[in-house]
Amino acid sequence: MSESDLRACICEVGRRLCDKNLVAATDGNISVRLDDGRFLCTPSGVSKGAMRPEDILIADGTGNKIEGPGTVTSEFFTHLAAYEERLDIRSVVHAHPPTAIALTLAGISMETPVIPEVVVAFGAIPTAPYATPGTKEGAEAIREYIRRGDAVLLYRHGAVTVGQDPWDAYYRMEKIEHAAEIVFRVYVLGKTPPLLTGPQVERLIACRTAYGPGGKAFPLPGGDT
């Protein structure tokens, strides 16, 4: 996509994040790696549902603004950490999916194999330890997880997903929250989600290998990928 197309794409993804209740107020941020070492990124303090293409900033690889209105988001260091760990990705989305965050607070893991589509799409969805939002501490907290997979939950705070473009990263964010809602409803019904069996997981891993979405699958507990 051209830079102008990417700017429009970022704005549309921002609207989807708002429409799906994955962010509130001015929360969340989206970025894209350009070919010349620069990055498109959403500005701080702006609703992701009300952005225009001209609102999108350009930043360098140290987080400094090159051009555009407003201020580079303080969460951009977390994006840079993902890009440093994953030379294969082109886009990062950070959002605050409410049900997924609630599961981290309840101590309910999304690493265990429960939902077939999640195993195929992600392998496991790990949770990074708590880090103060908007600091370089958050960037360090995600490194080992995003190096090994395409999605990570942030304890008490949100989630980070990566992909080849903003849509790719956004769809992974949407899938995280959808899966979290399913797991949450099982607990509301007074049950504990039954795990997929070893043979079932093996077949799903084979499906990912044959027809999967690309990217990296975070290893499931016990060493399955």
N, C-alpha and C positions, 0 to 999 in steps of 0.2 A: 504494500500500500504506500501511496505517496504521503508526505508529511501532512498535507491538508486532509487527506482521507483518515489518517491516524488521529488527527485532532477531532474530527467529527465522530470517529469511533469512540474515543475516550468520553466525549460528551454523552453519547447514547448509552454507553455502559454505565456512566454515572447516573443517568435517569433510571436505568433498570435497577441499579443498587437501591435507589430511593423507593422505587415502586414496589420492590420485593421486601422492603423493610430490613434490608441488610445494613443500612446506615441510617443515622438520624442527624438532623440539624446539619452541621458542617463536617461531620465525621467522614472517615474513609479517605482513600487516595488511590490514584491509578497512575502508572507510568509505562513508558515504552522506550526501549533502547533503540536509538537511531544508528545508522551505519558508521558514523564518524566519531563515535565515542561520546556523543551528546545524548541527552535524555529528554523526552517530553514528560512533564509531570503536572498533576493538578495542583493549583495554588492552595495555600493554607487559608482557612477561615471562609471558605466558599461552599455553599450547598452543592453537592455533586449532582443534584437534579436540576440545577439552574445555570450550568456552565455553558459558555459559548466557545467555539473553536479558538477565538482570539484570546480567551482567558487562560489557555494552557501555556505553561512556562517551558522554557528550555533551560536545563541545568547541565553542569559538567559532572565529571566522575568523582568530584570531591564534594558535591552537594551545593556548589555555588550557582547562583542564578546567572545565566548568560543573557537572556532577554525575556520580556513579557511582563505583564502587570502583576502586582502582588508579591507574595513571599513564598519561597519554596517550603513545602510542608516539612515540619520537624521529623516526620516519619520517613522522609526520603532516605535517611541513612539505612533503614531497614530494607528498603528497596535495593539500595546499592549493595548491601550484603548478599542479597539473593542473586543479583547479577554477577557479583564476584565469584560466588560459589557455583553458578550455573551458566557457563558460556553458551549453552544451547538454548537459553530462553530469550524472549524479546519483550515480555510484558509482565508486570506485577500488579496485583490488586490486593489492597488491604481494606477489610470491612469489619463490621461488628455484628455478625449474625447472632441474634439474641438467644435462640435455643441452643446453638452450639456453645456459646459462652456459658449459659446456664449449666450445661453438662460438665464443663470444666470445673465450675464452682461446686457441683454436686459430687465431684470425684468419679464421674462416669466416663470411662475411656471409649474413644472411637477407634482404637487400634485393633480391637478384637473383630474377627470376621462374622458379621451379622447379616449385612445386606449384600446380595450378590453383585449389584451394580457398583457398589463402593469398592469391593475387592478388585473388580476389573478396572475401575477408573483410577484408584489410588493405591491399591494394596491396603495399607493401613493409614489412618489419619492420626499422627502423633500430636501431643500437646507439649509445647515448649514451656519451661518454667517461667514464673512471673518476672517481668522486667518493667521498669518505669516507662510508660508510654512517652513517645516523642524524644527518647534519648538514645545514645549509641549503645546503651545496655540492651535495648530491644534488638538492635542489629545483631549483636553477638549471640543473643538467645536463640535466634532462628537458624544460625548457620548450619549446624550439624544435621538439622532436620530437613531443611530445604535442599541441602546438598544431595540428599538421598530420596527425596520425593517431591511431588508437585503441590503439596498442601500441608500447612501446619496450623494448628490451633494455638492461640496465645492465651495462657491461663489468665482468667479474669478480664481479658481485654478484647479479643477478636480472632481474626484468622488472616493468613497470608496465602495466596495462591499465585502460581506462575504459569506462563504459557507462551505460545508463539505470537500471540497478538492479544489485545484487550478482551476480545470475545472469548478466546480460549481460556484465559485466566478467570474471566467472569463466570463462565459456565461451571468451572470447578468450584467457585465460591457458592453458587446457587445449589449445586449438588451437595456440598457440605451441609448447608442449612436444611435441605430437604431430608437428608439422612438423619440429621440430629432430631428433627421433628418426629420422625418415625420411631426412633429409639426412645425419645421422651414419652410418646404416647403409650408405648409398651409399659413403661414404668407407671404411668398414670393409671393404667388398667390393672395395676397390682402385680405385674409379672416381671420377670427378668428375661431379656431377649436371649433366646437360645442361639448358641453358636453354630455356624456351619461346620460340618464334619470335615476331617482331613481330606477324604476323597473328593468331597464337594469343592473344597478350596483348590485342590489340585486341578480339577477340571476348569475352574474359573481362571486360574493362572494360565492354563493352556489356551483358554479363549483370549485372554489379554495378549498373549504372545502371538496368536494367529491373527486377531482382528482388533487389537487394542487401540487405545487413543493416543499412543505415543507418550513421550515424557518418561518420568521415572516413577516406579511403584515403590513406596516405602515398605520395607520388610515387615511382614506380619509377625506377631509374637511366635517364637519357636523357630524362626529363621525362614519361613515361607515368604516368597516375593511375588 
